Amino acid sequence: MREPLLTPDGPTPLTHLRGTAVVNSLRVMRELGLGDRYWPAVGVANEEELRSVVAQSWVPVELALIHYRAIDELVPDPEEQWAIGVRSAERLQAIYLRTLANLMRATGALTVERVLERMRSPFDRMMKGGTIAAVRTGVKDAEVLLSDMPVLDIPYFRNGLGGWIVSGLKLGAPSVRGRVLRASGRGAATYAVSWV
């Protein structure tokens, strides 16, 4: 079974990430006690620009790559990366997802499938560009296919985004599990998700 839930508009290369994502990950670095090691990892040439990022800004993908590569070196454990993604999602998406959930509940249609069908919206709040698709692969299984996002080549970002996706899908089911199914190394990744 492969039933489309969200079809992409077409290939759209990622150009920017919302400053909120960068600011939040800088907060996580401080909470983990890695703040002092982060700045040397990004290099003096990038420090001033990264220190000036504000939540409302758009960060060019080239700067985001420098930022996430540095964090990947500091937090190499995939399980910890995933957990940080979940924690970040809970912070960043809380208000937006609650609003979306209330609207969907009002129509009686709050299911994982409905969240997957509308997944483009939260991505658009966090990214400019990137190609997103979702397909049902079983009764309570699906795949989320992402491409045109060079940040997905960085394990920290790829794993953290998996945690972010699963956290968002929990609006539609009490229990959701996910994992990186495939990572092509060319700005693409596929996540397998299942729910009960």
Buried (B, 14 or more C-beta within 10 A) or exposed (E): EEEEBBEBEEEBBBBBBBBBBBBBBBEBBEEBEBBEEBBEBBEEEBEEBBEEBEEEBBBEBEBBBBBBBBBBEBBEEBEBBBBBBBBBBBEBBEEBBEEBBEEBEEEEEBBBBBBBBBBBEBBEEBBBBBBBBBBBBEEBBBBBBBBBBBBBBBBBBBBBBBBBBBBBBBBBBEEBEBBBBEBEEEBBBBBBBBBE
